Structure formats: structure tokens, C-alpha cells
């Protein structure tokens, strides 16, 4: 082998190593960014505002376990928002579902770490509100004209639940 060939092989090896390291670094940065964004979302979840919202929505979950009148009122409101009075808890419910819809959108766009997000929010938190969301989804879909799809925000809750289930989250009684 000539000196020129040895130098060419060494140059090629250095180029390949730098290419592999660049790809590895990019992959690491993307993973790190997703973990960071998931951590930020978790901080939002534990903010004072979200604690208040979750407490108000959990009262709706308790109502669902007993009579469900407030849930029926919210469903009626979503069916006819221009004529029905806004029931108590509707705003908080909307914000909570909006939060979970944002989680689904961010997961779909691969902005969050899916494993970590499912572990932090799936069984630990979403499962607490899933019966309420599922019940409201059932009521709203039963009142929809035939052939008309669920509102987009309710479809996103279905997608998020399916994602959680694929990650091993179980809803309902143990």
C-alpha cells in the first residue's frame, strides 16, 4: 500500500467517525430535548392553576360516581352551546381536556418522550379522569347526527387513550 492510499484510508476513517459522532450527537440532542419538554409539561401539570382545575374536575368525577347530573349538564352544553347555560365545572373540564389534547398533539409531533409522558401522565393521572371523559364522549356521540364524527378534541382523547394502552396503561377497575 502506498502512502497516498494510507492517507486516503485514514481520511476516510476520520470522516466516517465524524459522521457517526454527528448522527449520534443529533440523536442524543433530540432525545434530550424531548425529555426536557416532557419535564416542562410535568411542571405545568403541578402548577397552582392546574391543581385548582384538577380539583374542580375531580369533583365532576365524584358526581359521575353518584348521580352524574353535572356531567349530563356539560354534555347538554356541548350539544347546544349557544342556548344551554354554562354548567359549573365546564371551563375547568375544558382546560383539563385541552391539556391532554395538547399532550396528544405533542406526542404525535414527536416533541415529547412518549415512554416518559405515558409513565408520568397515563396511569398516574389520566386514568383518574378517563371515566369522566369516556362518559362525556359517549353522551356527546349519542346525540350527534348519524355519520357525523366526534368533535376533534374528543377524537384526540381516544387517540391518547389508545397510545396509553399501547404503553401498558390500564383504565378501569384493577
N, C-alpha and C positions, 0 to 999 in steps of 0.2 A: 504494500500500500504506500502510496506517495504521500508526501507531506501535505499537498493540496487536498487530497482525499480525506486525510485525517482531520484537517482543519474544517473541511465541509461537514464531516460527520459530527464533529464536536459542536459546530454551529447549529446543525440540525437538532442535536440532542438538547442544547440550551434553549432553542426556540420551542421545542416540544414541551420541555419542562416549564417554561414560562407560560405557554398556552394552558397547560394543565393547571398550574397555580392560579392563573387568571380566572379560569372557569370555576375552580374550587372557591376562590375568594368571592366571586359573584354569587355563587350558590349560598355560601355562608352569610353574606350580607342580606340576601333575600330572606333567608330563614330567620336571621336576627331581627330584621325589620318586621316580619310577621309576628314574632314573639313579642316585640315591643308594642306593636299596635294592639295585640290581644291584651297585654298588660294594661294599656291605657283604657281600653274598653272595660276591663275589670274595675279599674279605678272609678270610672263613671258609674258603674253598677252600684258601687258602695258610697256614692256621693250622698249628701243630705237630701237633695231633691229626689233622687231615685229611691232612697229609703222611704220618704214620705209617699211617693207614688206606689211603691210596692205594698206599703201598709194599707193604703186605700183599696188597692186591687185585691189584696188578700181578704179584706172584708167582703168583697164580692164573692170570693171563693167560699167563704163561710156561708154566705147567703145561698149560694148554689147548693151547698150540702144540706141546707134546711128546706127553704121554700123555693128559692130561685126567682123570686119576683123582680129583684133588681136586674138580674140577667135578662129576663123577659123584656123589661123596660128598655134595656140597652139595645137588644135585638130589634125591638119595635122602632127605636130611634134610628138605627142604621137602615131600616127598611124605608122609613119615611122621615128623613132628617129635617125636611122643611116644615112639616106640620106637627110632628111629635115633640113634646117638651124634652129638653136635655135632662136625662136622669142623673142622679148622683152617682159619681164614680166613673162616668163615661169618659171624661177627659183623662183621668189617670189611666184607665184601661187603654185608651188610645195611645197614650205615651208609652206604656209598657209594651204593647204590641208593636208600636213603632220602633222601639229599641230592638226587639227581637227580629223585626223585619230588616233593620239595619245590619244586624249580625248576619242574617242570611245573605244579604246583598254583598257584604264584605267577604264572606266565605266564598260566595260564588265568584267574586272577582279575584280571589286568592290573595286578599290583603291581610288575612288573619291566618294564624296557625290553626288548622282545623282540629287536630288532636287536642291541643291545649284549650281551644274555645269550647269544644264539646265537653271536655272534662270540667271546665270552670262553670259553664252555664247550663249544660244539659240536665243531668240528673240532679245536680245541686240546686238549680234554681228554676229552670223552665218547667220541670216536672211539677212544681208546686202550682203553676198557673195553667198547665196543659188541660186539665178537665174543664176549666172555665172557658178557655179559648176554643176547645173542641165543641163544647156545648153551644157556644155562640155561633160557631161555624155551622153547626147542624141546623140551628134555628134559622139563620140567615139563608142558608142554601135551600131550606124547605119553603121559604117564602119567595124565592127567586122564580121568575117565569121559566118554563121549561126551555132547555137549550142555552140558557144564559149562564156564563161561567161565574164562579165566585168572584167577588172583588179581589183585585190584585193583592192587597195586603193580607187577605185570608189565604190566598193561594201560597203566599210566602211562608205562612205559618205551617202549612202542610209540608212544603219543601224542607223547612228547618227541622220539623219533627222527623221526616224521613232520613235526613242527614244524621240527626242524633241517634236514631235507631240503628243505622249502619255502623255507628261508632260504639254501639253496645249499650246505649241508654235505654232503660225500660220505663214505660209510663204505666200508671195504674197501680193497683194493689200488688204487693210482692208475692 
